């Protein structure tokens, strides 16, 4: 339903995002923040549901600095493997340089 696109953080890093537009005129926009599991099927479905309610939704791939396109499921093994992202101290600073650049893409022309 949505599209995958690239955004650029304040330090020049390019990272992925999933964007979905509503069928009609948008009521507004929402940035959907991923969980530990990346922009996986669940986060994309959350964005899709916001679009169905009339909002432009974008889910930035905040872990792209460590592993581009990362997503996983919910098995104990997958959760354990994903823990490396939150154990990586710079991830929090990286997220702060990336998140502000998701918002402007909500108001840009439809993809």
N, C-alpha and C positions, 0 to 999 in steps of 0.2 A: 504494500500500500504506500509506503514512504520511499524516500530516496536516500542514498548514501552520498555524502559530500565531504569536502575537506575545509577546515577552518585553520586560521593562523593565529597562534598565541602572540602575546606582546613581545616575546623574545625570538619570534620568527619560526618557532616549531609548528609544523603542520600536523594536524590531528583530524581523525575522522569524526563524523557525526551522522546521526540518523534523523532526517527531517520528514515530517508528514504535514500536509496541508488539509484543511477542511474542504468539503465540497463547495461551500458557498463563501460568502464574505466572512473573514475571521472575526471572532469576538475579541480576540487578544492572542497572546502568545505565552507559552510555558516552556521553561527549560527543565527537562526531566533528568535528574541526576542518577547515574547508574549506581548499582550496588557493587559489591565485591566481585560479581560475576561478569562484569563488563556490560557492553550494550548487547545483551543476549536477547533471545526470543521474548523473554518476559518484559524487558525494558522497552523493546520495540512495540510490544502489544499495549503497554501503558501509553506510549506516545500515540499509537493508533487510536486508542479509546478517547484520548483528549481531542484528537482531530475529529472524531465522530461527534463529539460534543460541540464542535465549532471553533476549536483553537488550533493555531499553528503550534506544533510541538517539535522540539529538537532535543536530542539526547547526545551530548558530546562524549566521545570515547576518551575518557580521562586517563586511561592507562596506556595510551598509544606511545608514550615516551619509553616505556619499558618493553612493550610488545604490541606492535601495531595490529589492530583487528582482534585483540584478545576478547574472547567470550567463553564462558563455560557453563556447565549445568550445576546441579545441586548435590551430587553424590559426595560422600565424605572425602574421596580421593580428589575430586575436582576442587572442593573447598580448600583442602590442604594445599593444593598447588597454587591457588589464587592468593593465599595468605602472603606470598612474597611481595605483593603490591603494597599492602599496608605495612609490611615490615621494612619497607624502603623509605627512610626518612624524607628524602627530597620530594616524595610524591605529593605531600601536602602543599609545598610551595609551588610545585608544577601545576597543581590543580588551580591555585589562585591566579597563575598567569594565563590559564586556558579558559576558565569559566566566563570571564567578562566578554570573551570574544564569541560566545555562543549567542548571547542576547541580540546583537545587531543582525544576525542571520535570520531572526524571526521576522524582521520587518523588510528584508530584501525581497525582491521579486520572487515569485514562485519558481521552484526548481524545474 
